[in-house]
């Protein structure tokens, strides 16, 4: 099961998944609530943080 990297909630739909913009090694998963409210996420591989 996929989980949001910001709030750690399980996601099944209404989420976005993308490569880390810095290292491009890890996929970032964010629920739409965290994305829309601009909550920070961190890459588990390189530590890059973004809104």
C-alpha positions in Angstrom: 0.0 0.0 0.0 1.3 3.5 -0.9 1.6 6.1 1.8 1.9 9.9 1.6 5.5 10.9 2.4 4.3 14.0 4.3 1.4 12.8 6.5 2.0 9.0 6.3 -1.6 8.3 5.4 -2.4 5.4 3.1 -3.4 6.5 -0.3 -5.4 4.6 -2.9 -6.6 7.5 -5.1 -6.3 11.3 -5.2 -2.6 11.4 -4.8 0.4 12.4 -6.9 3.6 10.4 -7.4 6.8 11.9 -8.9 10.6 11.5 -8.9 12.6 13.6 -6.4 13.4 16.8 -8.3 17.0 16.8 -6.9 18.4 13.2 -7.0 15.8 11.6 -9.3 16.3 8.3 -7.4 13.3 8.2 -5.2 9.6 8.5 -5.9 7.7 11.0 -3.7 4.1 10.3 -2.9 1.8 13.0 -1.7 -1.9 13.0 -0.9 -3.9 15.9 -2.5 -4.5 17.4 0.9 -0.8 17.8 1.7 -0.1 19.0 -1.9 -2.9 21.6 -1.9 -2.0 22.9 1.6 1.7 23.1 0.7 3.0 20.9 3.5 6.7 20.0 3.3 8.0 16.7 2.1 11.5 15.2 2.3 13.3 12.8 0.0 14.3 9.7 1.9 17.4 9.3 -0.4 19.0 12.7 -0.5 17.1 14.8 2.1 15.8 17.3 -0.4 12.7 19.2 0.9 10.0 20.9 -1.0 6.6 22.4 -0.6 
